[in-house]
Amino acid sequence: MFGIDRSYYFLCFIAAFVLFFRLHKNGEPPFAIIGHINPAWGESAWGKLCEAMIFAILGALIGTVLTIPTSPAQAIAAGLGWTGLLSATAPSAGGE
C-alpha cells in the first residue's frame, strides 16, 4: 500500500492499539464512536475491543500514509502520535 512496508503498518497499528487501552485505563478514552451509537454496548468489553480495533486500524492507516515511516521507530511514533493527537483534542472528563 503506497509503497509502505506492511510491517510498518503493523507496528503503527500495535502502537495505536496499546496506547488506546492505556488511555482508557487512565480514564481518558480518546475515541467513543460505539458509545455514541449504543451507550450500553460501548461500556461492554466487546464494545471497547471493537472501538480499539476501529481506532487502531484508522490510526495505522492515517499514520502510515501521512508519515510514510522508513524505520520501526518512526512507525511506532506514528501510531502513538495518532492516539495522542485524538486524546489531546477530545473533551476532558471534567467537562472543560
N, CA, C and O of each residue as an XYZ file, in Angstrom:
384
protein
N       0.843     -1.183      0.000
C       0.000      0.000      0.000
C       0.888      1.247      0.000
O       1.659      1.457      0.937
N       0.786      2.058     -1.026
C       1.538      3.299     -1.164
C       3.041      3.081     -1.046
O       3.766      4.010     -0.690
N       3.523      1.876     -1.335
C       4.941      1.581     -1.241
C       5.472      1.499      0.185
O       6.678      1.606      0.405
N       4.576      1.309      1.160
C       4.976      1.236      2.573
C       5.013     -0.229      2.989
O       4.082     -0.984      2.710
N       6.070     -0.616      3.641
C       6.218     -1.991      4.120
C       5.094     -2.321      5.104
O       4.785     -1.523      5.989
N       4.488     -3.496      4.947
C       3.367     -3.890      5.818
C       3.779     -3.994      7.282
O       2.957     -3.783      8.173
N       5.026     -4.312      7.532
C       5.457     -4.431      8.930
C       5.385     -3.068      9.629
O       5.123     -3.007     10.830
N       5.613     -1.983      8.895
C       5.496     -0.657      9.496
C       4.038     -0.338      9.805
O       3.733      0.278     10.826
N       3.133     -0.765      8.911
C       1.712     -0.584      9.182
C       1.322     -1.362     10.443
O       0.583     -0.849     11.284
N       1.814     -2.593     10.574
C       1.505     -3.422     11.739
C       2.045     -2.787     13.023
O       1.348     -2.773     14.037
N       3.267     -2.265     12.997
C       3.833     -1.607     14.181
C       3.029     -0.369     14.566
O       2.812     -0.106     15.749
N       2.594      0.376     13.580
C       1.765      1.559     13.830
C       0.434      1.137     14.448
O      -0.061      1.788     15.368
N      -0.146      0.045     13.943
C      -1.387     -0.496     14.471
C      -1.223     -0.904     15.931
O      -2.052     -0.550     16.769
N      -0.162     -1.643     16.241
C       0.083     -2.112     17.612
C       0.273     -0.927     18.561
O      -0.260     -0.931     19.671
N       1.026      0.081     18.132
C       1.261      1.247     18.988
C      -0.049      1.971     19.292
O      -0.296      2.347     20.437
N      -0.886      2.168     18.280
C      -2.177      2.841     18.496
C      -3.083      2.002     19.389
O      -3.776      2.541     20.252
N      -3.084      0.688     19.186
C      -3.915     -0.222     19.967
C      -3.515     -0.207     21.446
O      -4.375     -0.118     22.323
N      -2.228     -0.295     21.715
C      -1.732     -0.321     23.102
C      -2.012      1.003     23.804
O      -2.479      1.014     24.943
N      -1.733      2.113     23.137
C      -1.953      3.409     23.773
C      -3.440      3.677     23.988
O      -3.811      4.348     24.951
N      -4.295      3.164     23.106
C      -5.740      3.301     23.290
C      -6.163      2.711     24.632
O      -6.889      3.350     25.393
N      -5.710      1.495     24.921
C      -6.096      0.857     26.182
C      -5.412      1.501     27.383
O      -5.979      1.521     28.475
N      -4.225      2.017     27.203
C      -3.563      2.714     28.309
C      -4.346      3.974     28.679
O      -4.533      4.267     29.860
N      -4.797      4.704     27.686
C      -5.586      5.907     27.952
C      -6.931      5.545     28.587
O      -7.398      6.258     29.476
N      -7.553      4.464     28.153
C      -8.798      4.012     28.781
C      -8.568      3.665     30.242
O      -9.394      3.984     31.098
N      -7.450      3.012     30.529
C      -7.138      2.639     31.911
C      -6.982      3.876     32.789
O      -7.357      3.859     33.961
N      -6.427      4.952     32.222
C      -6.233      6.199     32.965
C      -7.485      7.079     32.975
O      -7.464      8.179     33.527
N      -8.569      6.601     32.371
C      -9.816      7.367     32.368
C      -9.869      8.465     31.335
O     -10.650      9.406     31.478
N      -9.054      8.371     30.291
C      -9.035      9.381     29.233
C      -9.269      8.728     27.875
O      -8.363      8.740     27.041
N     -10.442      8.162     27.619
C     -10.657      7.483     26.339
C     -10.571      8.458     25.165
O     -11.241      9.491     25.171
N      -9.753      8.139     24.158
C      -9.576      9.061     23.038
C     -10.639      8.935     21.959
O     -10.673      9.749     21.035
N     -11.505      7.938     22.052
C     -12.385      7.605     20.942
C     -13.643      6.970     21.503
O     -13.532      6.091     22.358
N     -14.825      7.363     21.073
C     -16.047      6.784     21.637
C     -17.178      6.733     20.621
O     -18.293      7.157     20.926
N     -16.920      6.230     19.432
C     -17.966      6.170     18.418
C     -19.051      5.175     18.806
O     -20.238      5.490     18.721
N     -18.660      3.983     19.231
C     -19.644      2.965     19.590
C     -20.455      3.415     20.799
O     -21.652      3.140     20.881
N     -19.815      4.102     21.733
C     -20.532      4.620     22.894
C     -21.587      5.638     22.525
O     -22.597      5.756     23.219
N     -21.378      6.379     21.444
C     -22.382      7.344     20.988
C     -23.522      6.648     20.262
O     -24.667      7.094     20.335
N     -23.221      5.562     19.565
C     -24.248      4.826     18.830
C     -25.129      4.031     19.792
O     -26.356      4.088     19.716
N     -24.487      3.288     20.697
C     -25.214      2.475     21.668
C     -24.438      2.505     22.986
O     -23.495      1.733     23.159
N     -24.822      3.389     23.923
C     -24.065      3.541     25.172
C     -23.880      2.253     25.965
O     -22.822      2.048     26.560
N     -24.876      1.389     25.984
C     -24.760      0.147     26.750
C     -23.689     -0.757     26.151
O     -22.892     -1.347     26.880
N     -23.670     -0.863     24.847
C     -22.680     -1.718     24.197
C     -21.294     -1.089     24.252
O     -20.295     -1.806     24.304
N     -21.220      0.233     24.240
C     -19.942      0.924     24.319
C     -19.222      0.702     25.638
O     -17.997      0.808     25.696
N     -19.963      0.393     26.701
C     -19.359      0.133     28.011
C     -18.947     -1.324     28.195
O     -18.222     -1.643     29.137
N     -19.396     -2.207     27.313
C     -19.056     -3.624     27.443
C     -17.623     -3.871     26.969
O     -17.030     -3.041     26.280
N     -17.086     -5.013     27.346
C     -15.722     -5.373     26.938
C     -15.633     -5.520     25.421
O     -14.649     -5.097     24.814
N     -16.658     -6.120     24.804
C     -16.653     -6.287     23.351
C     -16.752     -4.935     22.645
O     -16.125     -4.728     21.606
N     -17.520     -4.034     23.196
C     -17.626     -2.700     22.611
C     -16.303     -1.958     22.653
O     -15.915     -1.306     21.684
N     -15.608     -2.061     23.787
C     -14.300     -1.402     23.899
C     -13.285     -2.032     22.952
O     -12.456     -1.334     22.368
N     -13.350     -3.352     22.803
C     -12.435     -4.025     21.885
C     -12.710     -3.604     20.444
O     -11.778     -3.343     19.683
N     -13.993     -3.536     20.067
C     -14.346     -3.078     18.719
C     -13.884     -1.640     18.484
O     -13.344     -1.318     17.425
N     -14.096     -0.796     19.465
C     -13.663      0.585     19.365
C     -12.142      0.677     19.210
O     -11.638      1.473     18.418
N     -11.426     -0.135     19.965
C      -9.963     -0.152     19.876
C      -9.513     -0.627     18.505
O      -8.561     -0.084     17.945
N     -10.179     -1.626     17.961
C      -9.810     -2.136     16.636
C     -10.062     -1.074     15.561
O      -9.209     -0.839     14.705
N     -11.223     -0.440     15.608
C     -11.535      0.616     14.637
C     -10.507      1.733     14.754
O      -9.971      2.213     13.755
N     -10.246      2.132     15.984
C      -9.304      3.215     16.232
C      -7.903      2.859     15.738
O      -7.245      3.678     15.096
N      -7.445      1.644     16.032
C      -6.102      1.238     15.641
C      -5.976      1.084     14.124
O      -4.944      1.431     13.549
N      -7.010      0.570     13.479
C      -6.968      0.439     12.017
C      -6.915      1.812     11.362
O      -6.096      2.051     10.475
N      -7.793      2.717     11.800
C      -7.765      4.080     11.255
C      -6.444      4.779     11.560
O      -5.862      5.444     10.702
N      -5.988      4.617     12.792
C      -4.736      5.252     13.194
C      -3.546      4.741     12.410
O      -2.683      5.519     12.003
N      -3.495      3.435     12.197
C      -2.386      2.874     11.432
C      -2.437      3.326      9.980
O      -1.404      3.640      9.389
N      -3.622      3.362      9.409
C      -3.764      3.810      8.027
C      -3.362      5.272      7.880
O      -2.552      5.618      7.020
N      -3.928      6.120      8.719
C      -3.617      7.549      8.644
C      -2.156      7.808      9.012
O      -1.475      8.585      8.343
N      -1.682      7.166     10.061
C      -0.291      7.367     10.488
C       0.720      6.953      9.441
O       1.699      7.664      9.216
N       0.504      5.809      8.790
C       1.468      5.367      7.790
C       1.370      6.171      6.502
O       2.389      6.436      5.863
N       0.170      6.561      6.113
C       0.024      7.339      4.882
C       0.594      8.750      5.053
O       1.253      9.262      4.148
N       0.350      9.373      6.191
C       0.829     10.742      6.398
C       2.325     10.828      6.685
O       2.994     11.761      6.238
N       2.847      9.861      7.425
C       4.254      9.961      7.812
C       5.192      9.145      6.933
O       6.393      9.417      6.897
N       4.665      8.151      6.224
C       5.450      7.232      5.400
C       6.712      6.800      6.152
O       7.817      7.206      5.793
N       6.551      5.980      7.193
C       7.690      5.592      8.027
C       8.718      4.762      7.251
O       8.367      3.948      6.397
N       9.982      4.986      7.567
C      11.070      4.239      6.930
C      11.850      3.418      7.944
O      12.844      2.779      7.596
N      11.408      3.431      9.194
C      12.051      2.620     10.225
C      10.984      2.197     11.237
O       9.932      2.828     11.337
N      11.262      1.128     11.986
C      10.293      0.706     13.005
C       9.988      1.797     14.028
O       8.843      1.934     14.459
N      10.987      2.565     14.417
C      10.762      3.628     15.403
C       9.799      4.689     14.862
O       8.953      5.195     15.600
N       9.926      5.017     13.601
C       9.020      6.003     13.007
C       7.593      5.464     12.931
O       6.634      6.210     13.128
N       7.452      4.172     12.645
C       6.114      3.571     12.579
C       5.453      3.569     13.950
O       4.262      3.863     14.061
N       6.204      3.245     14.988
C       5.655      3.258     16.347
C       5.277      4.681     16.749
O       4.223      4.905     17.345
N       6.133      5.631     16.423
C       5.834      7.034     16.742
C       4.585      7.512     16.002
O       3.816      8.307     16.542
N       4.377      7.040     14.778
C       3.176      7.426     14.026
C       1.920      6.896     14.717
O       0.915      7.603     14.802
N       1.970      5.661     15.211
C       0.820      5.089     15.925
C       0.553      5.796     17.240
O      -0.601      6.062     17.579
N       1.591      6.098     17.973
C       1.435      6.814     19.242
C       0.983      8.251     19.002
O       0.182      8.790     19.765
N       1.490      8.857     17.960
C       1.123     10.242     17.652
C      -0.336     10.387     17.292
O      -0.987     11.349     17.700
N      -0.862      9.432     16.526
C      -2.282      9.447     16.167
C      -3.157      9.378     17.408
O      -4.125     10.126     17.545
N      -2.805      8.474     18.306
C      -3.582      8.309     19.531
C      -3.458      9.549     20.408
O      -4.450     10.017     20.968
N      -2.257     10.075     20.528
C      -2.036     11.269     21.334
C      -2.761     12.478     20.782
O      -3.274     13.304     21.537
N      -2.803     12.578     19.477
C      -3.492     13.706     18.843
C      -4.982     13.691     19.163
O      -5.552     14.724     19.513
N      -5.611     12.533     19.046
C      -7.047     12.465     19.354
C      -7.323     12.657     20.840
O      -8.318     13.280     21.209
N      -6.452     12.127     21.694
C      -6.708     12.292     23.127
C      -6.492     13.741     23.553
O      -7.125     14.201     24.503
N      -5.620     14.457     22.876
C      -5.388     15.856     23.221
C      -6.543     16.751     22.757
O      -6.806     17.791     23.360
N      -7.231     16.343     21.686
C      -8.321     17.167     21.174
C      -9.680     16.757     21.741
O     -10.666     17.470     21.557
N      -9.740     15.612     22.428
C     -11.012     15.155     22.999
C     -11.356     15.999     24.225
O     -10.458     16.465     24.926
N     -12.648     16.199     24.489
C     -13.034     16.936     25.697
C     -12.608     16.171     26.943
O     -12.637     14.941     26.962
N     -12.220     16.888     27.965
C     -11.752     16.233     29.192
C     -12.916     15.631     29.957
O     -14.075     15.986     29.740
N     -12.586     14.705     30.864
C     -13.626     14.033     31.647
C     -14.357     14.996     32.568
O     -15.503     14.750     32.944
N     -13.703     16.090     32.935
C     -14.307     17.057     33.836
C     -15.298     17.986     33.151
O     -15.937     18.811     33.804
N     -15.428     17.848     31.811
C     -16.393     18.664     31.097
C     -15.873     20.037     30.733
O     -16.663     20.929     30.424
N     -14.555     20.231     30.762
C     -13.981     21.534     30.420
C     -13.907     21.704     28.930
O     -13.449     22.741     28.449
